[in-house]
Amino acid sequence: MARKVVLSNGEAIVYDRLLLCLGASSRQLTCTGAELPGVHYLRTMADVPKIQAALKPGARAVIIGGGYIGLETAATARKMGCLVTVLEMADRVMNRVVASNVSEYFAYEHRNHGVHIICNTRVVRLEGTTQVERVVCADGSSYEADLLVVGVGAVANMQLAADAGVKCDNGILVDEYCRTSDPDIFAAGDCTNHPSRHYEMRVRLESVDNAFEQAKTAALNMLDKPTVHDRVPWFWSDQFDNKLLIVGLAQGHDQQVTRGDPALRSFTVCYLKGGELVAVEAINHSKDYMAARKLIAERARPNLDKLADPQIALKDAV
Amino acid sequence: MPRIVFLQPDGLTREIEAPAGITLMEAARLNHVAGVVAQCGGACACATCHVYIDPAWLGKLAPLEDMEEGMLETAWEPKANSRLSCQVTITAQLDGLAVSVPQRQGGG
């Protein structure tokens, strides 16, 4: 093997061991008009000033995608005085990442603040002459837009690895030591597809905690200090004055318990698999969230009656 | 500018200056104070910027809100003078504030 990194200026750097921290990119729209000015993506700090400049009071902001990025942007745009419409393809917002009562709660919060949320709709083209003016959907409906923000997911940056012959499949494939199919090449963060011992499956995570911790683990392994990467992932999202805190992965759960009442603006959804707590979504409830981080890592098996009783602290529900 | 004294987990004392208006976490990160991790960047979502405030100064800080209190409950070794440094804004009245950083960060 050459063990050499070639830069755009032609310079070459020889390595003994290489770490790929390539991140992820926003999934791009491919429909007609996708290249028009006024179509924004939110991925890095550099994207922010462009969007900020367009969020003028009274501006019509259309957001494509009702996931984290779409809804957080919608809330911010609304707070800045824009007229905001969110177009979501699925039948509810954040459908991939939260329970249906959590989706309902957030949709209600957004509508209460004046955000228009339209589900079950598919964008087919963008129209405009010098910049985007209109979004047209499959059912023929259309929405006038002064700016567009697209939040339709992320894809792992893996081309560089694939070109080097490193095995990739929805991310750069690494083992639990962060090592790729090339024993001298390691990878960490959003670009990886890695095994989780805790959940006994492969995962690709878009998560700051995973990026931090996997990078540290990769560094240790590169220094021949064998260390396994096995974290219970966690995520958060701020929308208006709501904080959504998520820990764990709910895939494959066979039971779901809601603690508390969404009408009181603070509740928690717990997921169990074979009696074991595997994931928690806490809405404006940091105590349940922090307790869940501990319980899930310990593979706790909560008492279902206690779990369903919001008067009993989650940490005491075992 | 207000001066802040941090006692790091390694036992070293770091005296820094920070402008009023930024948070204690930002001041610590800008000055590379050891032990303040702040993974979530100041969103009150991770409990990795946990610090102990010198009790003499506690009363001069804005009070704990529910979200921060809940985060601290299962942070690493919480005490009565625990705060998340991302939720403490530096003001002129905090000139001389003394803070110590725990040996570890995070819950779970």
HADDOCK unambig.tbl for C-alpha pairs under 7 A between the chains (distance, minus, plus):
assign (segid A and resid 209 and name CA) (segid B and resid 39 and name CA) 6.72 0.50 0.50
assign (segid A and resid 236 and name CA) (segid B and resid 45 and name CA) 6.64 0.50 0.50
assign (segid A and resid 285 and name CA) (segid B and resid 67 and name CA) 6.84 0.50 0.50
assign (segid A and resid 286 and name CA) (segid B and resid 67 and name CA) 5.56 0.50 0.50
assign (segid A and resid 286 and name CA) (segid B and resid 70 and name CA) 4.83 0.50 0.50
assign (segid A and resid 286 and name CA) (segid B and resid 71 and name CA) 5.37 0.50 0.50
assign (segid A and resid 287 and name CA) (segid B and resid 70 and name CA) 4.11 0.50 0.50
assign (segid A and resid 287 and name CA) (segid B and resid 71 and name CA) 5.97 0.50 0.50
assign (segid A and resid 287 and name CA) (segid B and resid 73 and name CA) 6.87 0.50 0.50
assign (segid A and resid 290 and name CA) (segid B and resid 71 and name CA) 6.08 0.50 0.50
assign (segid A and resid 290 and name CA) (segid B and resid 74 and name CA) 6.01 0.50 0.50
assign (segid A and resid 290 and name CA) (segid B and resid 107 and name CA) 6.59 0.50 0.50
assign (segid A and resid 291 and name CA) (segid B and resid 74 and name CA) 6.46 0.50 0.50
assign (segid A and resid 293 and name CA) (segid B and resid 107 and name CA) 6.92 0.50 0.50
assign (segid A and resid 293 and name CA) (segid B and resid 108 and name CA) 4.63 0.50 0.50
assign (segid A and resid 294 and name CA) (segid B and resid 107 and name CA) 6.75 0.50 0.50
assign (segid A and resid 294 and name CA) (segid B and resid 108 and name CA) 3.71 0.50 0.50
assign (segid A and resid 297 and name CA) (segid B and resid 108 and name CA) 6.49 0.50 0.50
